[in-house]
């Protein structure tokens, strides 16, 4: 992890949990309802803009938004604590 780098695979966890990670293209399609244009190849600027949009969406929707079922927390609470109740 870096102090100034946002890793969308940490913000939007894979439904199968660690060590699986979602591709940026998948996240953009699923959460932003658009496609990354790859007709001219990879574009770092387009990727960076997509990450900014994903981070803003996460900030608007809250911590639990976009967490895959591989995460053991539900609405910020530990699944194990909920089951023990």
Secondary structure as UniProt FT lines:
FT   TURN            3..4
FT   HELIX           8..11
FT   TURN            15..16
FT   TURN            18..19
FT   HELIX           24..32
FT   TURN            39..40
FT   HELIX           44..61
FT   TURN            63..66
FT   TURN            69..70
FT   STRAND          73..74
FT   TURN            75..76
FT   STRAND          77..78
FT   HELIX           79..84
//
